[in-house]
Amino acid sequence: MPRSKSLRGLGAKYGGTLRKRYSNIYRTLKAKKECPSCSNMRLRRVSSGIWKCASCGYTVAGGAYDVAPAKTQQK
Ligand SMILES: [Zn+2]
């Protein structure tokens, strides 16, 4: 990827820096995650911090925007 391509999710609001941060988080959110139980890449975020596997129904608590909280950007 050349540059962090901005998404149009927020329109022209909130200024460039925040939108860039939002698009990073958004991409993390939409990225495929591996299920710790069945190793399928079908883990999805149910709500903030809760991730559920669409394949085996395994539910796991994790970060708000990623399963592994360590991957989240600066606190
Ligand atoms: Zn699973």
N, CA, C, O and the ligand as a Tripos MOL2 file, in Angstrom:
@<TRIPOS>MOLECULE
protein
  301   299    76     0     0
PROTEIN
NO_CHARGES

@<TRIPOS>ATOM
      1 N           0.8410   -1.2100    0.0000 N.3       1 MET1
      2 CA          0.0000    0.0000    0.0000 C.3       1 MET1
      3 C           0.8680    1.2500    0.0000 C.2       1 MET1
      4 O           1.7510    1.3780    0.8480 O.2       1 MET1
      5 N           0.6480    2.1450   -0.8990 N.am      2 PRO2
      6 CA          1.4650    3.3500   -0.9310 C.3       2 PRO2
      7 C           1.1760    4.2540    0.2520 C.2       2 PRO2
      8 O           1.9910    4.3480    1.1710 O.2       2 PRO2
      9 N           0.0800    4.8910    0.2460 N.am      3 ARG3
     10 CA         -0.2510    5.8080    1.3150 C.3       3 ARG3
     11 C          -1.5180    5.3030    1.9850 C.2       3 ARG3
     12 O          -2.2820    4.5400    1.3930 O.2       3 ARG3
     13 N          -1.7340    5.7230    3.2010 N.am      4 SER4
     14 CA         -2.9750    5.3480    3.8580 C.3       4 SER4
     15 C          -4.1370    6.0170    3.1270 C.2       4 SER4
     16 O          -4.3600    7.2220    3.2400 O.2       4 SER4
     17 N          -4.8520    5.2140    2.3900 N.am      5 LYS5
     18 CA         -5.9510    5.7540    1.5900 C.3       5 LYS5
     19 C          -7.1410    6.0390    2.4920 C.2       5 LYS5
     20 O          -7.5670    5.1760    3.2600 O.2       5 LYS5
     21 N          -7.6630    7.2260    2.4010 N.am      6 SER6
     22 CA         -8.7330    7.5740    3.3190 C.3       6 SER6
     23 C         -10.0550    7.0080    2.8360 C.2       6 SER6
     24 O         -10.3270    6.9460    1.6370 O.2       6 SER6
     25 N         -10.8590    6.6010    3.7830 N.am      7 LEU7
     26 CA        -12.1820    6.1070    3.4620 C.3       7 LEU7
     27 C         -13.1700    7.2690    3.5320 C.2       7 LEU7
     28 O         -12.8990    8.3030    4.1410 O.2       7 LEU7
     29 N         -14.2970    7.0750    2.9060 N.am      8 ARG8
     30 CA        -15.2610    8.1650    2.9100 C.3       8 ARG8
     31 C         -16.2760    8.0610    4.0440 C.2       8 ARG8
     32 O         -17.3050    8.7370    4.0490 O.2       8 ARG8
     33 N         -15.9590    7.2000    4.9950 N.am      9 GLY9
     34 CA        -16.9090    6.9410    6.0740 C.3       9 GLY9
     35 C         -17.3700    8.1540    6.8470 C.2       9 GLY9
     36 O         -18.5140    8.2120    7.2980 O.2       9 GLY9
     37 N         -16.4890    9.1200    7.0010 N.am     10 LEU10
     38 CA        -16.8400   10.2590    7.8360 C.3      10 LEU10
     39 C         -17.0930   11.5200    7.0270 C.2      10 LEU10
     40 O         -17.4060   12.5620    7.6020 O.2      10 LEU10
     41 N         -16.9680   11.4540    5.7150 N.am     11 GLY11
     42 CA        -17.1730   12.6480    4.9070 C.3      11 GLY11
     43 C         -16.1110   13.6840    5.1730 C.2      11 GLY11
     44 O         -14.9570   13.3400    5.4280 O.2      11 GLY11
     45 N         -16.4820   14.9470    5.1180 N.am     12 ALA12
     46 CA        -15.5050   16.0100    5.2820 C.3      12 ALA12
     47 C         -15.4350   16.4920    6.7200 C.2      12 ALA12
     48 O         -14.9110   17.5680    7.0060 O.2      12 ALA12
     49 N         -15.9650   15.6910    7.6080 N.am     13 LYS13
     50 CA        -16.0380   16.1520    8.9900 C.3      13 LYS13
     51 C         -14.7770   15.8140    9.7710 C.2      13 LYS13
     52 O         -13.9680   14.9990    9.3290 O.2      13 LYS13
     53 N         -14.6140   16.4200   10.8920 N.am     14 TYR14
     54 CA        -13.6430   16.0780   11.9410 C.3      14 TYR14
     55 C         -12.1800   16.3370   11.5890 C.2      14 TYR14
     56 O         -11.3130   16.1050   12.4310 O.2      14 TYR14
     57 N         -11.8760   16.7980   10.4030 N.am     15 GLY15
     58 CA        -10.4860   17.1110   10.0940 C.3      15 GLY15
     59 C          -9.6970   15.8990    9.6310 C.2      15 GLY15
     60 O         -10.0940   14.7560    9.8550 O.2      15 GLY15
     61 N          -8.5890   16.1670    8.9900 N.am     16 GLY16
     62 CA         -7.8300   15.1060    8.3270 C.3      16 GLY16
     63 C          -7.2120   14.0970    9.2580 C.2      16 GLY16
     64 O          -7.2470   12.8970    8.9860 O.2      16 GLY16
     65 N          -6.6470   14.5620   10.3500 N.am     17 THR17
     66 CA         -5.9380   13.6480   11.2440 C.3      17 THR17
     67 C          -6.8780   12.6000   11.8110 C.2      17 THR17
     68 O          -6.5700   11.4080   11.8320 O.2      17 THR17
     69 N          -8.0230   13.0650   12.2660 N.am     18 LEU18
     70 CA         -8.9560   12.1300   12.8760 C.3      18 LEU18
     71 C          -9.5220   11.1820   11.8430 C.2      18 LEU18
     72 O          -9.7590   10.0090   12.1310 O.2      18 LEU18
     73 N          -9.7380   11.6820   10.6450 N.am     19 ARG19
     74 CA        -10.2720   10.7970    9.6130 C.3      19 ARG19
     75 C          -9.2660    9.7180    9.2360 C.2      19 ARG19
     76 O          -9.6340    8.5760    8.9630 O.2      19 ARG19
     77 N          -7.9990   10.0940    9.2240 N.am     20 LYS20
     78 CA         -6.9590    9.1180    8.9030 C.3      20 LYS20
     79 C          -6.9220    8.0300    9.9680 C.2      20 LYS20
     80 O          -6.7990    6.8420    9.6720 O.2      20 LYS20
     81 N          -7.0330    8.4750   11.2130 N.am     21 ARG21
     82 CA         -7.0440    7.5260   12.3110 C.3      21 ARG21
     83 C          -8.2750    6.6240   12.2000 C.2      21 ARG21
     84 O          -8.1960    5.4140   12.4140 O.2      21 ARG21
     85 N          -9.4010    7.2290   11.8640 N.am     22 TYR22
     86 CA        -10.6450    6.4690   11.7290 C.3      22 TYR22
     87 C         -10.5210    5.4190   10.6350 C.2      22 TYR22
     88 O         -10.9550    4.2810   10.8100 O.2      22 TYR22
     89 N          -9.9320    5.7990    9.5100 N.am     23 SER23
     90 CA         -9.8500    4.8430    8.4080 C.3      23 SER23
     91 C          -8.9060    3.6990    8.7520 C.2      23 SER23
     92 O          -9.1040    2.5720    8.2980 O.2      23 SER23
     93 N          -7.8830    3.9830    9.5490 N.am     24 ASN24
     94 CA         -7.0070    2.9000   10.0040 C.3      24 ASN24
     95 C          -7.7730    1.9200   10.8720 C.2      24 ASN24
     96 O          -7.6970    0.7070   10.6790 O.2      24 ASN24
     97 N          -8.5070    2.4570   11.8250 N.am     25 ILE25
     98 CA         -9.2770    1.6100   12.7350 C.3      25 ILE25
     99 C         -10.3460    0.8650   11.9630 C.2      25 ILE25
    100 O         -10.6060   -0.3110   12.2180 O.2      25 ILE25
    101 N         -10.9630    1.5540   11.0230 N.am     26 TYR26
    102 CA        -12.0270    0.9420   10.2400 C.3      26 TYR26
    103 C         -11.4910   -0.2420    9.4460 C.2      26 TYR26
    104 O         -12.1440   -1.2790    9.3390 O.2      26 TYR26
    105 N         -10.3040   -0.0760    8.8970 N.am     27 ARG27
    106 CA         -9.7260   -1.1630    8.1210 C.3      27 ARG27
    107 C          -9.3980   -2.3560    9.0440 C.2      27 ARG27
    108 O          -9.6030   -3.5120    8.6760 O.2      27 ARG27
    109 N          -8.8900   -2.0510   10.2360 N.am     28 THR28
    110 CA         -8.6280   -3.1110   11.2070 C.3      28 THR28
    111 C          -9.9200   -3.8430   11.5460 C.2      28 THR28
    112 O          -9.9460   -5.0630   11.7020 O.2      28 THR28
    113 N         -10.9700   -3.0750   11.6540 N.am     29 LEU29
    114 CA        -12.2700   -3.6260   12.0030 C.3      29 LEU29
    115 C         -12.7700   -4.5810   10.9370 C.2      29 LEU29
    116 O         -13.3480   -5.6230   11.2450 O.2      29 LEU29
    117 N         -12.5450   -4.2230    9.6820 N.am     30 LYS30
    118 CA        -13.0820   -5.0180    8.5910 C.3      30 LYS30
    119 C         -12.1450   -6.1500    8.1640 C.2      30 LYS30
    120 O         -12.5250   -7.0350    7.3980 O.2      30 LYS30
    121 N         -10.9280   -6.1010    8.6710 N.am     31 ALA31
    122 CA         -9.9690   -7.1290    8.2800 C.3      31 ALA31
    123 C         -10.3670   -8.4850    8.8350 C.2      31 ALA31
    124 O         -11.0600   -8.5880    9.8470 O.2      31 ALA31
    125 N          -9.9140   -9.5160    8.1500 N.am     32 LYS32
    126 CA        -10.2660  -10.8690    8.5840 C.3      32 LYS32
    127 C          -9.4340  -11.2610    9.8100 C.2      32 LYS32
    128 O          -8.2290  -11.0190    9.8680 O.2      32 LYS32
    129 N         -10.1020  -11.8640   10.7720 N.am     33 LYS33
    130 CA         -9.4270  -12.2790   11.9880 C.3      33 LYS33
    131 C          -9.5260  -13.7920   12.1170 C.2      33 LYS33
    132 O         -10.5060  -14.4170   11.7120 O.2      33 LYS33
    133 N          -8.4920  -14.3440   12.6870 N.am     34 GLU34
    134 CA         -8.4950  -15.7890   12.8470 C.3      34 GLU34
    135 C          -9.1650  -16.1840   14.1620 C.2      34 GLU34
    136 O          -8.8910  -15.6100   15.2160 O.2      34 GLU34
    137 N         -10.0400  -17.1660   14.0760 N.am     35 CYS35
    138 CA        -10.7290  -17.6670   15.2630 C.3      35 CYS35
    139 C          -9.7600  -18.4860   16.1050 C.2      35 CYS35
    140 O          -9.1130  -19.3880   15.5740 O.2      35 CYS35
    141 N          -9.6380  -18.2030   17.4020 N.am     36 PRO36
    142 CA         -8.7130  -18.9500   18.2530 C.3      36 PRO36
    143 C          -9.1550  -20.3930   18.4540 C.2      36 PRO36
    144 O          -8.3610  -21.2430   18.8570 O.2      36 PRO36
    145 N         -10.4110  -20.6620   18.1740 N.am     37 SER37
    146 CA        -10.9360  -21.9980   18.4310 C.3      37 SER37
    147 C         -10.8260  -22.9150   17.2250 C.2      37 SER37
    148 O         -10.3340  -24.0380   17.3360 O.2      37 SER37
    149 N         -11.2880  -22.4380   16.0620 N.am     38 CYS38
    150 CA        -11.3210  -23.3380   14.9080 C.3      38 CYS38
    151 C         -10.3970  -22.8820   13.7900 C.2      38 CYS38
    152 O         -10.3580  -23.5080   12.7310 O.2      38 CYS38
    153 N          -9.6500  -21.7980   14.0060 N.am     39 SER39
    154 CA         -8.6700  -21.2920   13.0480 C.3      39 SER39
    155 C          -9.2780  -20.8250   11.7370 C.2      39 SER39
    156 O          -8.5620  -20.6260   10.7560 O.2      39 SER39
    157 N         -10.5880  -20.6500   11.7120 N.am     40 ASN40
    158 CA        -11.2160  -20.0590   10.5410 C.3      40 ASN40
    159 C         -11.0060  -18.5520   10.5680 C.2      40 ASN40
    160 O         -10.8860  -17.9570   11.6390 O.2      40 ASN40
    161 N         -10.9610  -17.9420    9.4010 N.am     41 MET41
    162 CA        -10.7960  -16.4940    9.3500 C.3      41 MET41
    163 C         -12.1610  -15.8100    9.3700 C.2      41 MET41
    164 O         -12.4160  -14.8950    8.5870 O.2      41 MET41
    165 N         -13.0180  -16.2530   10.2500 N.am     42 ARG42
    166 CA        -14.3750  -15.7240   10.2360 C.3      42 ARG42
    167 C         -14.7610  -15.0440   11.5460 C.2      42 ARG42
    168 O         -15.9370  -14.9730   11.9020 O.2      42 ARG42
    169 N         -13.7670  -14.5570   12.2410 N.am     43 LEU43
    170 CA        -14.0440  -13.8670   13.4860 C.3      43 LEU43
    171 C         -14.5460  -12.4570   13.1820 C.2      43 LEU43
    172 O         -13.9280  -11.7230   12.4110 O.2      43 LEU43
    173 N         -15.6590  -12.0910   13.7870 N.am     44 ARG44
    174 CA        -16.2240  -10.7670   13.5270 C.3      44 ARG44
    175 C         -16.5330  -10.0770   14.8430 C.2      44 ARG44
    176 O         -16.7580  -10.7240   15.8660 O.2      44 ARG44
    177 N         -16.5400   -8.7700   14.8010 N.am     45 ARG45
    178 CA        -16.8370   -8.0210   16.0080 C.3      45 ARG45
    179 C         -18.3440   -7.9280   16.2070 C.2      45 ARG45
    180 O         -19.0590   -7.4150   15.3460 O.2      45 ARG45
    181 N         -18.8190   -8.4210   17.3310 N.am     46 VAL46
    182 CA        -20.2490   -8.3290   17.6310 C.3      46 VAL46
    183 C         -20.5520   -6.9430   18.1610 C.2      46 VAL46
    184 O         -21.4500   -6.2600   17.6670 O.2      46 VAL46
    185 N         -19.8040   -6.5330   19.1640 N.am     47 SER47
    186 CA        -19.8750   -5.1710   19.6600 C.3      47 SER47
    187 C         -18.5030   -4.8320   20.2080 C.2      47 SER47
    188 O         -17.5920   -5.6590   20.1800 O.2      47 SER47
    189 N         -18.3610   -3.6300   20.7020 N.am     48 SER48
    190 CA        -17.0560   -3.1800   21.1360 C.3      48 SER48
    191 C         -16.4180   -4.1630   22.1240 C.2      48 SER48
    192 O         -16.9170   -4.3350   23.2360 O.2      48 SER48
    193 N         -15.3440   -4.7900   21.7310 N.am     49 GLY49
    194 CA        -14.6190   -5.6790   22.6230 C.3      49 GLY49
    195 C         -15.1060   -7.1190   22.6060 C.2      49 GLY49
    196 O         -14.5320   -7.9700   23.2860 O.2      49 GLY49
    197 N         -16.1400   -7.4050   21.8520 N.am     50 ILE50
    198 CA        -16.6420   -8.7770   21.7970 C.3      50 ILE50
    199 C         -16.5470   -9.2940   20.3730 C.2      50 ILE50
    200 O         -17.0620   -8.6750   19.4410 O.2      50 ILE50
    201 N         -15.8910  -10.4230   20.2120 N.am     51 TRP51
    202 CA        -15.6630  -10.9980   18.8910 C.3      51 TRP51
    203 C         -16.2780  -12.3850   18.8350 C.2      51 TRP51
    204 O         -16.1610  -13.1720   19.7750 O.2      51 TRP51
    205 N         -16.9230  -12.6670   17.7390 N.am     52 LYS52
    206 CA        -17.5860  -13.9580   17.6120 C.3      52 LYS52
    207 C         -17.2210  -14.6000   16.2890 C.2      52 LYS52
    208 O         -17.1460  -13.9360   15.2560 O.2      52 LYS52
    209 N         -16.9970  -15.9030   16.3400 N.am     53 CYS53
    210 CA        -16.6650  -16.6320   15.1350 C.3      53 CYS53
    211 C         -17.9490  -17.0140   14.4110 C.2      53 CYS53
    212 O         -18.8650  -17.5720   15.0150 O.2      53 CYS53
    213 N         -18.0150  -16.7150   13.1230 N.am     54 ALA54
    214 CA        -19.2060  -17.0160   12.3460 C.3      54 ALA54
    215 C         -19.2740  -18.4920   12.0010 C.2      54 ALA54
    216 O         -20.3160  -18.9950   11.5810 O.2      54 ALA54
    217 N         -18.1700  -19.1730   12.1790 N.am     55 SER55
    218 CA        -18.1200  -20.5750   11.7910 C.3      55 SER55
    219 C         -18.5010  -21.5070   12.9360 C.2      55 SER55
    220 O         -19.3410  -22.3890   12.7590 O.2      55 SER55
    221 N         -17.8870  -21.3200   14.1200 N.am     56 CYS56
    222 CA        -18.1400  -22.2470   15.2180 C.3      56 CYS56
    223 C         -18.8900  -21.5930   16.3700 C.2      56 CYS56
    224 O         -19.2440  -22.2720   17.3340 O.2      56 CYS56
    225 N         -19.1370  -20.2960   16.2910 N.am     57 GLY57
    226 CA        -19.9090  -19.6270   17.3310 C.3      57 GLY57
    227 C         -19.1040  -19.2630   18.5640 C.2      57 GLY57
    228 O         -19.6590  -18.8090   19.5650 O.2      57 GLY57
    229 N         -17.8130  -19.4590   18.4920 N.am     58 TYR58
    230 CA        -16.9340  -19.1250   19.6060 C.3      58 TYR58
    231 C         -16.9250  -17.6200   19.8370 C.2      58 TYR58
    232 O         -16.7210  -16.8430   18.9040 O.2      58 TYR58
    233 N         -17.1450  -17.2140   21.0770 N.am     59 THR59
    234 CA        -17.1510  -15.7960   21.4040 C.3      59 THR59
    235 C         -15.9480  -15.4820   22.2790 C.2      59 THR59
    236 O         -15.6470  -16.2130   23.2230 O.2      59 THR59
    237 N         -15.2740  -14.4090   21.9640 N.am     60 VAL60
    238 CA        -14.0750  -14.0750   22.7190 C.3      60 VAL60
    239 C         -14.0540  -12.5720   22.9980 C.2      60 VAL60
    240 O         -14.4840  -11.7680   22.1710 O.2      60 VAL60
    241 N         -13.5510  -12.2120   24.1670 N.am     61 ALA61
    242 CA        -13.3990  -10.8010   24.4980 C.3      61 ALA61
    243 C         -12.0430  -10.3230   24.0100 C.2      61 ALA61
    244 O         -11.0420  -11.0280   24.1390 O.2      61 ALA61
    245 N         -12.0160   -9.1380   23.4550 N.am     62 GLY62
    246 CA        -10.7570   -8.6220   22.9460 C.3      62 GLY62
    247 C         -10.7750   -7.1170   22.9800 C.2      62 GLY62
    248 O         -11.5070   -6.5060   23.7590 O.2      62 GLY62
    249 N          -9.9690   -6.5280   22.1370 N.am     63 GLY63
    250 CA         -9.9260   -5.0860   22.0630 C.3      63 GLY63
    251 C         -11.1620   -4.5400   21.3740 C.2      63 GLY63
    252 O         -11.9330   -5.2890   20.7760 O.2      63 GLY63
    253 N         -11.3430   -3.2480   21.4600 N.am     64 ALA64
    254 CA        -12.5330   -2.6300   20.8820 C.3      64 ALA64
    255 C         -12.4900   -2.6730   19.3560 C.2      64 ALA64
    256 O         -13.5250   -2.8090   18.7050 O.2      64 ALA64
    257 N         -11.2900   -2.5580   18.7900 N.am     65 TYR65
    258 CA        -11.1870   -2.4730   17.3450 C.3      65 TYR65
    259 C         -10.4000   -3.6240   16.7360 C.2      65 TYR65
    260 O         -10.3130   -3.7540   15.5150 O.2      65 TYR65
    261 N          -9.8330   -4.4520   17.5940 N.am     66 ASP66
    262 CA         -9.0650   -5.5910   17.1120 C.3      66 ASP66
    263 C          -9.1090   -6.6640   18.1960 C.2      66 ASP66
    264 O          -9.3120   -6.3580   19.3710 O.2      66 ASP66
    265 N          -8.9210   -7.9030   17.8030 N.am     67 VAL67
    266 CA         -8.9860   -8.9660   18.8140 C.3      67 VAL67
    267 C          -7.8340   -8.8310   19.7920 C.2      67 VAL67
    268 O          -8.0040   -9.0110   20.9980 O.2      67 VAL67
    269 N          -6.6700   -8.5160   19.2670 N.am     68 ALA68
    270 CA         -5.5110   -8.3450   20.1200 C.3      68 ALA68
    271 C          -5.3680   -6.8690   20.4750 C.2      68 ALA68
    272 O          -5.0670   -6.0550   19.6020 O.2      68 ALA68
    273 N          -5.5760   -6.5160   21.7220 N.am     69 PRO69
    274 CA         -5.5310   -5.1090   22.1260 C.3      69 PRO69
    275 C          -4.1690   -4.4970   21.9130 C.2      69 PRO69
    276 O          -4.0600   -3.2780   21.7870 O.2      69 PRO69
    277 N          -3.1180   -5.3110   21.8680 N.am     70 ALA70
    278 CA         -1.7660   -4.7790   21.7040 C.3      70 ALA70
    279 C          -1.6180   -4.1250   20.3340 C.2      70 ALA70
    280 O          -0.7810   -3.2410   20.1520 O.2      70 ALA70
    281 N          -2.4220   -4.5540   19.3820 N.am     71 LYS71
    282 CA         -2.3010   -4.0210   18.0310 C.3      71 LYS71
    283 C          -2.9320   -2.6450   17.8880 C.2      71 LYS71
    284 O          -2.6630   -1.9370   16.9180 O.2      71 LYS71
    285 N          -3.7590   -2.2650   18.8330 N.am     72 THR72
    286 CA         -4.4300   -0.9720   18.7230 C.3      72 THR72
    287 C          -3.4110    0.1430   18.7680 C.2      72 THR72
    288 O          -2.3290    0.0100   19.3400 O.2      72 THR72
    289 N          -3.7780    1.2170   18.1620 N.am     73 GLN73
    290 CA         -2.8710    2.3450   18.1060 C.3      73 GLN73
    291 C          -2.7310    2.9730   19.5000 C.2      73 GLN73
    292 O          -3.3110    2.5060   20.4810 O.2      73 GLN73
    293 N          -1.9710    4.0040   19.5420 N.am     74 GLN74
    294 CA         -1.6200    4.6200   20.8200 C.3      74 GLN74
    295 C          -2.8310    4.8430   21.7120 C.2      74 GLN74
    296 O          -3.9210    5.1810   21.2490 O.2      74 GLN74
    297 N          -2.6090    4.6460   22.9940 N.am     75 LYS75
    298 CA         -3.7270    4.7150   23.9420 C.3      75 LYS75
    299 C          -4.0960    6.1610   24.2180 C.2      75 LYS75
    300 O          -5.0160    6.4270   24.9930 O.2      75 LYS75
    301 ZN        -14.3520  -20.5700   15.0820 Zn       76 ZN76
@<TRIPOS>BOND
     1     1     2 1
     2     2     3 1
     3     3     4 2
     4     3     5 am
     5     5     6 1
     6     6     7 1
     7     7     8 2
     8     7     9 am
     9     9    10 1
    10    10    11 1
    11    11    12 2
    12    11    13 am
    13    13    14 1
    14    14    15 1
    15    15    16 2
    16    15    17 am
    17    17    18 1
    18    18    19 1
    19    19    20 2
    20    19    21 am
    21    21    22 1
    22    22    23 1
    23    23    24 2
    24    23    25 am
    25    25    26 1
    26    26    27 1
    27    27    28 2
    28    27    29 am
    29    29    30 1
    30    30    31 1
    31    31    32 2
    32    31    33 am
    33    33    34 1
    34    34    35 1
    35    35    36 2
    36    35    37 am
    37    37    38 1
    38    38    39 1
    39    39    40 2
    40    39    41 am
    41    41    42 1
    42    42    43 1
    43    43    44 2
    44    43    45 am
    45    45    46 1
    46    46    47 1
    47    47    48 2
    48    47    49 am
    49    49    50 1
    50    50    51 1
    51    51    52 2
    52    51    53 am
    53    53    54 1
    54    54    55 1
    55    55    56 2
    56    55    57 am
    57    57    58 1
    58    58    59 1
    59    59    60 2
    60    59    61 am
    61    61    62 1
    62    62    63 1
    63    63    64 2
    64    63    65 am
    65    65    66 1
    66    66    67 1
    67    67    68 2
    68    67    69 am
    69    69    70 1
    70    70    71 1
    71    71    72 2
    72    71    73 am
    73    73    74 1
    74    74    75 1
    75    75    76 2
    76    75    77 am
    77    77    78 1
    78    78    79 1
    79    79    80 2
    80    79    81 am
    81    81    82 1
    82    82    83 1
    83    83    84 2
    84    83    85 am
    85    85    86 1
    86    86    87 1
    87    87    88 2
    88    87    89 am
    89    89    90 1
    90    90    91 1
    91    91    92 2
    92    91    93 am
    93    93    94 1
    94    94    95 1
    95    95    96 2
    96    95    97 am
    97    97    98 1
    98    98    99 1
    99    99   100 2
   100    99   101 am
   101   101   102 1
   102   102   103 1
   103   103   104 2
   104   103   105 am
   105   105   106 1
   106   106   107 1
   107   107   108 2
   108   107   109 am
   109   109   110 1
   110   110   111 1
   111   111   112 2
   112   111   113 am
   113   113   114 1
   114   114   115 1
   115   115   116 2
   116   115   117 am
   117   117   118 1
   118   118   119 1
   119   119   120 2
   120   119   121 am
   121   121   122 1
   122   122   123 1
   123   123   124 2
   124   123   125 am
   125   125   126 1
   126   126   127 1
   127   127   128 2
   128   127   129 am
   129   129   130 1
   130   130   131 1
   131   131   132 2
   132   131   133 am
   133   133   134 1
   134   134   135 1
   135   135   136 2
   136   135   137 am
   137   137   138 1
   138   138   139 1
   139   139   140 2
   140   139   141 am
   141   141   142 1
   142   142   143 1
   143   143   144 2
   144   143   145 am
   145   145   146 1
   146   146   147 1
   147   147   148 2
   148   147   149 am
   149   149   150 1
   150   150   151 1
   151   151   152 2
   152   151   153 am
   153   153   154 1
   154   154   155 1
   155   155   156 2
   156   155   157 am
   157   157   158 1
   158   158   159 1
   159   159   160 2
   160   159   161 am
   161   161   162 1
   162   162   163 1
   163   163   164 2
   164   163   165 am
   165   165   166 1
   166   166   167 1
   167   167   168 2
   168   167   169 am
   169   169   170 1
   170   170   171 1
   171   171   172 2
   172   171   173 am
   173   173   174 1
   174   174   175 1
   175   175   176 2
   176   175   177 am
   177   177   178 1
   178   178   179 1
   179   179   180 2
   180   179   181 am
   181   181   182 1
   182   182   183 1
   183   183   184 2
   184   183   185 am
   185   185   186 1
   186   186   187 1
   187   187   188 2
   188   187   189 am
   189   189   190 1
   190   190   191 1
   191   191   192 2
   192   191   193 am
   193   193   194 1
   194   194   195 1
   195   195   196 2
   196   195   197 am
   197   197   198 1
   198   198   199 1
   199   199   200 2
   200   199   201 am
   201   201   202 1
   202   202   203 1
   203   203   204 2
   204   203   205 am
   205   205   206 1
   206   206   207 1
   207   207   208 2
   208   207   209 am
   209   209   210 1
   210   210   211 1
   211   211   212 2
   212   211   213 am
   213   213   214 1
   214   214   215 1
   215   215   216 2
   216   215   217 am
   217   217   218 1
   218   218   219 1
   219   219   220 2
   220   219   221 am
   221   221   222 1
   222   222   223 1
   223   223   224 2
   224   223   225 am
   225   225   226 1
   226   226   227 1
   227   227   228 2
   228   227   229 am
   229   229   230 1
   230   230   231 1
   231   231   232 2
   232   231   233 am
   233   233   234 1
   234   234   235 1
   235   235   236 2
   236   235   237 am
   237   237   238 1
   238   238   239 1
   239   239   240 2
   240   239   241 am
   241   241   242 1
   242   242   243 1
   243   243   244 2
   244   243   245 am
   245   245   246 1
   246   246   247 1
   247   247   248 2
   248   247   249 am
   249   249   250 1
   250   250   251 1
   251   251   252 2
   252   251   253 am
   253   253   254 1
   254   254   255 1
   255   255   256 2
   256   255   257 am
   257   257   258 1
   258   258   259 1
   259   259   260 2
   260   259   261 am
   261   261   262 1
   262   262   263 1
   263   263   264 2
   264   263   265 am
   265   265   266 1
   266   266   267 1
   267   267   268 2
   268   267   269 am
   269   269   270 1
   270   270   271 1
   271   271   272 2
   272   271   273 am
   273   273   274 1
   274   274   275 1
   275   275   276 2
   276   275   277 am
   277   277   278 1
   278   278   279 1
   279   279   280 2
   280   279   281 am
   281   281   282 1
   282   282   283 1
   283   283   284 2
   284   283   285 am
   285   285   286 1
   286   286   287 1
   287   287   288 2
   288   287   289 am
   289   289   290 1
   290   290   291 1
   291   291   292 2
   292   291   293 am
   293   293   294 1
   294   294   295 1
   295   295   296 2
   296   295   297 am
   297   297   298 1
   298   298   299 1
   299   299   300 2
@<TRIPOS>SUBSTRUCTURE
     1 MET1         2 RESIDUE 1 A MET
     2 PRO2         6 RESIDUE 1 A PRO
     3 ARG3        10 RESIDUE 1 A ARG
     4 SER4        14 RESIDUE 1 A SER
     5 LYS5        18 RESIDUE 1 A LYS
     6 SER6        22 RESIDUE 1 A SER
     7 LEU7        26 RESIDUE 1 A LEU
     8 ARG8        30 RESIDUE 1 A ARG
     9 GLY9        34 RESIDUE 1 A GLY
    10 LEU10       38 RESIDUE 1 A LEU
    11 GLY11       42 RESIDUE 1 A GLY
    12 ALA12       46 RESIDUE 1 A ALA
    13 LYS13       50 RESIDUE 1 A LYS
    14 TYR14       54 RESIDUE 1 A TYR
    15 GLY15       58 RESIDUE 1 A GLY
    16 GLY16       62 RESIDUE 1 A GLY
    17 THR17       66 RESIDUE 1 A THR
    18 LEU18       70 RESIDUE 1 A LEU
    19 ARG19       74 RESIDUE 1 A ARG
    20 LYS20       78 RESIDUE 1 A LYS
    21 ARG21       82 RESIDUE 1 A ARG
    22 TYR22       86 RESIDUE 1 A TYR
    23 SER23       90 RESIDUE 1 A SER
    24 ASN24       94 RESIDUE 1 A ASN
    25 ILE25       98 RESIDUE 1 A ILE
    26 TYR26      102 RESIDUE 1 A TYR
    27 ARG27      106 RESIDUE 1 A ARG
    28 THR28      110 RESIDUE 1 A THR
    29 LEU29      114 RESIDUE 1 A LEU
    30 LYS30      118 RESIDUE 1 A LYS
    31 ALA31      122 RESIDUE 1 A ALA
    32 LYS32      126 RESIDUE 1 A LYS
    33 LYS33      130 RESIDUE 1 A LYS
    34 GLU34      134 RESIDUE 1 A GLU
    35 CYS35      138 RESIDUE 1 A CYS
    36 PRO36      142 RESIDUE 1 A PRO
    37 SER37      146 RESIDUE 1 A SER
    38 CYS38      150 RESIDUE 1 A CYS
    39 SER39      154 RESIDUE 1 A SER
    40 ASN40      158 RESIDUE 1 A ASN
    41 MET41      162 RESIDUE 1 A MET
    42 ARG42      166 RESIDUE 1 A ARG
    43 LEU43      170 RESIDUE 1 A LEU
    44 ARG44      174 RESIDUE 1 A ARG
    45 ARG45      178 RESIDUE 1 A ARG
    46 VAL46      182 RESIDUE 1 A VAL
    47 SER47      186 RESIDUE 1 A SER
    48 SER48      190 RESIDUE 1 A SER
    49 GLY49      194 RESIDUE 1 A GLY
    50 ILE50      198 RESIDUE 1 A ILE
    51 TRP51      202 RESIDUE 1 A TRP
    52 LYS52      206 RESIDUE 1 A LYS
    53 CYS53      210 RESIDUE 1 A CYS
    54 ALA54      214 RESIDUE 1 A ALA
    55 SER55      218 RESIDUE 1 A SER
    56 CYS56      222 RESIDUE 1 A CYS
    57 GLY57      226 RESIDUE 1 A GLY
    58 TYR58      230 RESIDUE 1 A TYR
    59 THR59      234 RESIDUE 1 A THR
    60 VAL60      238 RESIDUE 1 A VAL
    61 ALA61      242 RESIDUE 1 A ALA
    62 GLY62      246 RESIDUE 1 A GLY
    63 GLY63      250 RESIDUE 1 A GLY
    64 ALA64      254 RESIDUE 1 A ALA
    65 TYR65      258 RESIDUE 1 A TYR
    66 ASP66      262 RESIDUE 1 A ASP
    67 VAL67      266 RESIDUE 1 A VAL
    68 ALA68      270 RESIDUE 1 A ALA
    69 PRO69      274 RESIDUE 1 A PRO
    70 ALA70      278 RESIDUE 1 A ALA
    71 LYS71      282 RESIDUE 1 A LYS
    72 THR72      286 RESIDUE 1 A THR
    73 GLN73      290 RESIDUE 1 A GLN
    74 GLN74      294 RESIDUE 1 A GLN
    75 LYS75      298 RESIDUE 1 A LYS
    76 ZN76       301 GROUP 0 **** ****
